Amino acid sequence: MSEMNEAALRRKKRRKRQMIGQYMLSFMIIVLTGLNVGFGAINLQKIKDQRAGLYDTDPGNPELPQAPLKETEAEVPKTEPTAENAGSETEVPQLGEDKNTEPQPGEGPGLTAPNGEAAYKDPRFYLVGYYENMGVISNPTGFVNIRSEASANAPIVGKAPAYSAFEILEESGDFYKIAAGGCEGYVARDFVYTGDEALTVAMQHCSANAYALYDRTKAYERPNTASKEQFEMYADNGYELLERVGNWVRIVTNTGLYGYVNEDKVSVRYTLVEPYFYEEAGKDLSRTRLDLIDYAFQWYGGAYVWGSATLGEGVDCSGYVLRVFEHFGYNVPRLSIEQSVWGKEVASMADIKAGDLLFFRGYYDNGTLSEGVGHVGIYIGNGKMIHAASKERGITVDAYNYMEEPICIRRYIND
C-alpha cells in the first residue's frame, strides 16, 4: 500500500472518530436538556445576566416545562367565573414576512435587545426584564383577592386573575405586598408563583401584543393607508398581534375587529394580564364602592343575552348594571340611553371614581357604531371597566377606552 493510500486511510479513520465524538456529544446534550426540562428548570438569574450582557452565547429556543399547579384553593367568587388571562397558548406566535411565508426558527414579533447585546431567540424571556421580583398568580380557576392590608379580614381592593403578573415588594406573614399599574395591595402567598417557577408559568401564558406609540393610531383594512380605516388604537391598550406582512402587523381588538398598522407606529412585546385594582392614587373609595365592584366581579364570565337582565342566566350591558346597582339599593333605569342621563354628570376621566358608569356608542351587527349611547360599563379603577361586552365574550374586563373614548360618565353613588 502506498504512503498516499495510508494517509487517506488515516484521515478516514480520524473523521470517523470525530463523527462518533460529535454524535456522543449531541446525545449527551439532548439527555441533559431533557433532564433540565423534566425538572422544570428555567434559570431566572442567568436570564437576567444575559440581559445585562454577561452572556454572549445564544442558547436557542428551549422547550418550556410545565410548572406544577399548587394544590390549594384560592378565594373565588360565589359563582364559577373563568379567569381572564393574556393568552393560554403555550406556543410562541411565529411571524413571517407575510402570511404565506414560513417563519424561521426563533423568529417572532420580537424585542430588540438593549445595547445590542446577544438575546435569547425566544422573546418571551424578556418578560423577566419588566420586573425586579416577578410574581404570578397560580390559581387557574378564578380570582385571588387583593386586600388593603396583610390580613384575610382587610377590605378587598382588587382582583388578581389567573396567571396575572406583578411586582413583589415584600413578604408580610402569609401575604406578599404587590404592585401593578401604580397600585399596591396584598395577596395570599399560597397563590403566588415566584422566581424561576414564575417565569416558567409566565412564558406559558403570555401573549404577543402591539401597543400604539400614540393615541388614535389608525388601523386599516389592508396593509396600506389607501384602504378603509378599521379602528383607532389607544396607547395604553394592547392589541393581540397575529402576523407580520412586510412592514405592517395584523392585529385584532377585543371586539373582534381586524386591522393592519405600520410597525413603525407600534411597539410589540409579550405581556401578561395585570391585577385589577379598584383604588387609584389620591382617590379614596367608600366601602359601598368597594363592595359594589366586588359584587360585580361575582358575575365575571357570565353570559351575555341581549334584552335580558337576569344575573346567572344572562344579561345585556344595561341589564348587568341595573342588577348590580339594584343589589345595593340604587334605582337605575333599564336602558343604557336612559342610564346615561340619570345620576350626576362626571366631567372627565380625571374626576372619575371606581363605581361610576361609562357610556359608549354601541356596535351594530355589521361592525359599525351607532350615533348615540348604546353601551355601558362599570368603571373599576386604574383605567379598567367591567361590563357585559358581547355574546362572544360575556361579562369581562377591558380598558375603559378599549373601543373608543366614552361619550359621557355618570355617578349614581353619592359619597
Secondary structure, 3 states (H helix, E strand, C coil): CCHHHHHHHHHHHHHHHHHHHHHHHHHHHHHHHHHHHHCCCCCHHHHHHHHCCCCCCCCCCCCCCCCCCCCCCCCCCCCCCCCCCCCCCCCCCCCCCCCCCCCCCCCCCCCCCHHHCCCCCCHHHHHHHHCCCEEEECCCCCCEEEECCCCCCCCEEEEECCCCEEEEEEEECCEEEEEECCEEEEEEHHHEEEHHHHHHHHHHHCEEEEEECCCCEEEECCCCCCCCEEEEECCCCCEEEEEEECCEEEEECCCCCEEEEEHHHEEEEEECCCCEECCECCECCCHHHHHHHHHHHCCCCCCECCCCEECCCEECHHHHHHHHHHCCCCCCCCCHHHHCCCCEEECCHHHCCCCCEEEEEEECCCCCEEEEEEEEEEEEECCEEEEEEECCCEEEEEECCCCCCCCEEEECCCC
